[in-house]
Amino acid sequence: MAGQLQGKIAIVTGASNGIGRGIAELFGAEGARTVLVARSADLLNEVAAGIKAKGGEALALPADLTKEDAITALFRKTVDTFGRLDVLVNNAGIATHKNTEDITLDYWNEALAINITAPFLCAREAIRIMKAQQPQGGRIINIGSVSAKTPRADSLPYTVTKFGLQGMTHQLTMDGRKHNIVSSIIHPGATLSSFSTRRGRTKSGYGDKPGDDYIMAAEDVARVAVLMAALPGEVNLYEATILPNTMKSFIGRG
């Protein structure tokens, strides 16, 4: 039985761990030929090997997404290898946690470079390809955060960049329509890090009471990305917020 993404060509950034890895693996399982992008070649090769072992097709392309020429090269390699691009998942990003008065310009600029400039450059390259190919069009899925809705304390660069990614998605949606390019954004709540092995109760502080916390698995977010990517080009699930039911910091107060 063909997967939901059978025959689609996809790029997933930040694919070496966490949400990006979960998306890449589920895309592969659903039949997409998936280009995996991150800095760590070893981790990317591990993810690619796992996808291939389950019958999927994956290409690991290590790249520094703070470098414009590296981004241009990976998109060129994708087209040279597969002939087109159907889906871009802008997932790569970094979290920040520092008192506002302690933030240096270098710290600020690093967050913007990875969380805003890199998604812009990737979207630009994707649009150039999707506009020129036949049939024309494609889909861009940005991975935001509930921080774009409800900021966390002491996270100014992260909050600003996630609000910015929301605005970028609005603009890409408008600008892409005439070329059949659809843009969407997913805002995940508390999700397992690459160092965790299973979802469940934690001491994260996200629950309604001590001991009632719950952290999502990367696969939970990946299912939403697959749903978006599988929709026909005439349809857009523009925005999705996915979070644990007990995450009181998003809805309600203690």
Backbone torsions as a table, in degrees:
resi	resn	phi	psi	omega
1	MET	NA	128.7	-177.8
2	ALA	-68.3	144.1	177.8
3	GLY	-76.0	169.1	-178.1
4	GLN	-65.6	-22.9	-177.5
5	LEU	-114.6	22.7	-176.3
6	GLN	-54.5	126.0	176.5
7	GLY	86.6	-9.4	179.8
8	LYS	-79.7	147.1	176.0
9	ILE	-105.1	125.2	-175.0
10	ALA	-131.2	145.6	169.8
11	ILE	-113.2	131.0	175.8
12	VAL	-122.9	117.8	177.5
13	THR	-89.7	155.1	-176.0
14	GLY	64.1	37.3	-171.5
15	ALA	-87.5	3.3	-174.8
16	SER	-82.3	-19.7	179.9
17	ASN	-162.3	175.2	174.9
18	GLY	59.1	-142.1	-177.2
19	ILE	-60.5	-41.4	-179.4
20	GLY	-60.5	-42.7	177.6
21	ARG	-63.9	-43.2	178.7
22	GLY	-59.7	-41.7	178.4
23	ILE	-66.1	-46.2	-179.3
24	ALA	-59.7	-43.6	-178.3
25	GLU	-66.7	-41.4	179.9
26	LEU	-72.3	-36.0	173.9
27	PHE	-58.5	-46.1	179.1
28	GLY	-60.9	-42.0	179.6
29	ALA	-65.8	-27.5	-179.5
30	GLU	-92.6	9.5	171.0
31	GLY	99.2	-0.6	178.5
32	ALA	-75.3	142.8	168.7
33	ARG	-87.0	113.3	-163.7
34	THR	-113.5	128.3	175.0
35	VAL	-94.3	122.7	-176.1
36	LEU	-100.6	126.6	-176.1
37	VAL	-126.2	131.1	173.0
38	ALA	-173.0	177.1	-179.7
39	ARG	-77.6	-35.4	-172.4
40	SER	-84.3	109.0	178.7
41	ALA	-64.2	-40.9	-177.5
42	ASP	-61.9	-46.6	-179.7
43	LEU	-67.4	-39.5	177.9
44	LEU	-62.4	-43.3	179.2
45	ASN	-62.8	-35.0	177.0
46	GLU	-64.3	-44.8	178.7
47	VAL	-64.9	-44.8	179.8
48	ALA	-60.5	-42.2	179.9
49	ALA	-62.8	-39.6	178.4
50	GLY	-64.9	-39.9	177.7
51	ILE	-64.7	-45.0	-179.6
52	LYS	-65.4	-36.1	-179.8
53	ALA	-63.2	-23.9	179.2
54	LYS	-98.9	13.6	176.0
55	GLY	91.6	5.5	179.4
56	GLY	-90.3	177.1	179.6
57	GLU	-123.4	127.8	-177.4
58	ALA	-145.0	147.6	177.2
59	LEU	-127.1	119.1	179.2
60	ALA	-88.5	122.7	178.7
61	LEU	-126.6	90.8	176.9
62	PRO	-61.8	136.6	-178.6
63	ALA	-158.9	148.0	173.0
64	ASP	-94.3	106.5	-173.9
65	LEU	-75.6	2.1	171.2
66	THR	-87.6	-1.3	-179.0
67	LYS	-110.6	119.0	-177.8
68	GLU	-60.4	-41.2	-177.9
69	ASP	-67.0	-31.0	177.3
70	ALA	-67.5	-39.0	178.1
71	ILE	-66.7	-46.0	178.0
72	THR	-58.0	-42.1	-177.7
73	ALA	-66.1	-39.7	-177.1
74	LEU	-70.1	-33.6	176.3
75	PHE	-70.8	-38.1	177.0
76	ARG	-63.2	-42.4	179.1
77	LYS	-63.3	-38.1	178.3
78	THR	-60.9	-47.5	-179.5
79	VAL	-68.4	-39.5	177.9
80	ASP	-61.6	-33.7	-176.9
81	THR	-84.3	-44.7	-171.0
82	PHE	-112.5	-13.5	174.7
83	GLY	91.2	-15.5	-179.5
84	ARG	-165.2	-179.8	175.6
85	LEU	-142.3	125.8	-179.1
86	ASP	-104.6	-34.1	-175.0
87	VAL	-139.8	131.9	168.8
88	LEU	-115.2	127.6	172.7
89	VAL	-110.0	108.4	177.2
90	ASN	-84.9	91.4	-176.7
91	ASN	-110.5	-29.1	-174.9
92	ALA	-56.1	136.7	179.3
93	GLY	-175.6	169.2	176.5
94	ILE	-128.4	148.4	174.9
95	ALA	-93.4	155.5	177.5
96	THR	-131.5	148.9	175.7
97	HIS	-153.0	102.1	-178.1
98	LYS	-161.9	143.3	175.2
99	ASN	-56.9	138.6	-176.4
100	THR	-54.7	-40.5	-177.2
101	GLU	-70.7	-11.4	180.0
102	ASP	-101.7	0.2	-177.3
103	ILE	-75.7	125.3	175.5
104	THR	-90.4	164.3	178.6
105	LEU	-63.9	-38.0	178.3
106	ASP	-62.5	-42.6	178.7
107	TYR	-62.0	-44.3	178.0
108	TRP	-62.3	-48.6	-176.6
109	ASN	-65.6	-34.1	177.9
110	GLU	-63.1	-43.3	178.9
111	ALA	-62.9	-43.7	179.1
112	LEU	-65.9	-39.0	-178.7
113	ALA	-61.9	-42.1	-175.5
114	ILE	-87.0	-39.3	-172.8
115	ASN	-89.8	-18.7	-178.4
116	ILE	-124.1	-52.9	-175.5
117	THR	-66.6	-43.4	179.4
118	ALA	-61.8	-47.1	175.3
119	PRO	-59.6	-37.6	176.3
120	PHE	-61.1	-49.6	-178.0
121	LEU	-63.0	-39.9	178.1
122	CYS	-65.7	-42.5	178.1
123	ALA	-63.4	-41.0	178.8
124	ARG	-59.4	-47.5	-179.7
125	GLU	-65.7	-39.3	178.5
126	ALA	-62.4	-43.3	-179.6
127	ILE	-63.2	-41.1	178.3
128	ARG	-58.4	-41.6	-179.9
129	ILE	-72.0	-49.2	-176.0
130	MET	-64.2	-32.1	178.2
131	LYS	-69.7	-36.3	-173.8
132	ALA	-86.8	-24.3	-172.5
133	GLN	-78.8	164.1	176.1
134	GLN	-127.1	126.9	-3.0
135	PRO	-67.1	147.0	-175.9
136	GLN	-71.7	149.0	171.8
137	GLY	117.5	179.2	-179.3
138	GLY	166.3	-168.4	-174.5
139	ARG	-140.4	135.0	175.6
140	ILE	-114.7	125.4	178.9
141	ILE	-117.9	115.0	177.8
142	ASN	-95.5	139.2	176.5
143	ILE	-99.8	108.1	-179.1
144	GLY	-93.6	-131.1	-179.5
145	SER	-172.3	154.0	172.4
146	VAL	-63.7	-12.6	174.7
147	SER	-65.8	-16.9	173.8
148	ALA	-77.7	-8.4	178.0
149	LYS	-111.5	-44.8	-177.8
150	THR	-134.9	101.8	-175.8
151	PRO	-62.4	153.1	172.3
152	ARG	-96.0	155.4	177.9
153	ALA	-66.9	144.1	173.1
154	ASP	58.2	40.3	-178.4
155	SER	-137.0	42.2	-172.3
156	LEU	-55.3	-52.3	-178.4
157	PRO	-60.8	-40.9	-179.7
158	TYR	-64.3	-47.1	-179.7
159	THR	-60.8	-46.4	-179.4
160	VAL	-60.9	-42.7	-177.5
161	THR	-70.6	-33.1	179.2
162	LYS	-74.7	-35.7	170.7
163	PHE	-62.5	-40.4	179.0
164	GLY	-63.9	-38.1	178.8
165	LEU	-66.1	-34.1	174.3
166	GLN	-61.4	-46.4	178.2
167	GLY	-63.9	-38.9	177.9
168	MET	-60.8	-40.1	-180.0
169	THR	-64.6	-41.2	175.0
170	HIS	-56.0	-49.7	-176.0
171	GLN	-66.6	-41.8	178.7
172	LEU	-62.8	-36.3	177.9
173	THR	-61.9	-45.5	179.1
174	MET	-64.7	-48.3	-173.1
175	ASP	-73.4	-24.9	-176.2
176	GLY	-85.9	-16.2	-173.7
177	ARG	-54.5	-43.7	-174.8
178	LYS	-68.9	-12.0	178.7
179	HIS	-114.9	15.2	-179.2
180	ASN	61.1	33.0	178.0
181	ILE	-105.9	121.8	-175.6
182	VAL	-104.4	138.1	177.5
183	SER	-125.3	140.3	-177.8
184	SER	-139.7	167.4	176.9
185	ILE	-141.8	139.5	176.0
186	ILE	-113.0	130.1	177.6
187	HIS	-110.0	96.3	179.0
188	PRO	-80.7	147.1	167.8
189	GLY	-89.5	-150.3	-175.3
190	ALA	-60.3	117.9	-176.0
191	THR	-130.1	146.4	-178.9
192	LEU	-55.5	140.6	174.1
193	SER	-82.6	174.1	179.9
194	SER	-67.1	-14.0	-178.6
195	PHE	-92.4	-4.1	179.9
196	SER	-97.7	158.0	-176.2
197	THR	-114.5	-20.7	-178.9
198	ARG	-155.0	154.5	176.2
199	ARG	-77.9	164.5	178.4
200	GLY	148.4	-161.4	-175.2
201	ARG	-77.6	137.7	-176.3
202	THR	-138.4	-173.4	173.6
203	LYS	-112.7	39.7	-174.5
204	SER	-77.1	-21.5	-177.2
205	GLY	86.8	14.3	-178.2
206	TYR	-93.0	-10.8	-174.3
207	GLY	-84.1	176.8	-180.0
208	ASP	-75.9	-24.4	177.3
209	LYS	-152.3	160.3	-179.1
210	PRO	-53.7	134.1	179.4
211	GLY	86.4	-1.1	-177.2
212	ASP	-111.7	21.0	-177.7
213	ASP	-79.0	156.9	179.7
214	TYR	-150.0	131.8	179.4
215	ILE	-115.1	133.4	179.4
216	MET	-72.7	157.5	169.8
217	ALA	-86.8	154.6	176.5
218	ALA	-57.2	-32.5	-179.5
219	GLU	-62.8	-30.8	178.0
220	ASP	-61.4	-43.4	177.7
221	VAL	-70.2	-37.9	-178.9
222	ALA	-61.3	-35.1	179.1
223	ARG	-61.5	-37.2	177.9
224	VAL	-67.3	-40.7	178.8
225	ALA	-62.7	-40.0	177.2
226	VAL	-63.8	-43.4	178.4
227	LEU	-57.5	-45.8	178.6
228	MET	-63.3	-46.7	-175.0
229	ALA	-67.6	-26.3	-176.3
230	ALA	-85.5	-12.2	-178.4
231	LEU	-66.4	149.8	174.3
232	PRO	-63.3	154.3	-175.8
233	GLY	-59.9	-20.2	-179.7
234	GLU	-81.2	-5.2	-174.0
235	VAL	-123.3	139.2	178.8
236	ASN	-132.6	118.5	164.9
237	LEU	-84.4	91.5	-166.8
238	TYR	-64.8	-44.3	-173.1
239	GLU	-142.5	138.5	176.0
240	ALA	-137.7	131.7	173.2
241	THR	-111.2	122.3	-177.7
242	ILE	-125.7	128.5	-175.3
243	LEU	-156.9	160.8	175.0
244	PRO	-63.4	143.1	179.4
245	ASN	-59.3	-27.0	-176.3
246	THR	-89.6	7.8	-175.4
247	MET	-80.4	81.4	-173.1
248	LYS	-67.7	-19.3	-179.1
249	SER	-68.8	-12.4	178.3
250	PHE	-99.1	-45.2	-179.3
251	ILE	-128.0	120.9	177.0
252	GLY	91.2	170.9	-179.8
253	ARG	-129.0	155.1	177.9
254	GLY	-78.2	NA	NA
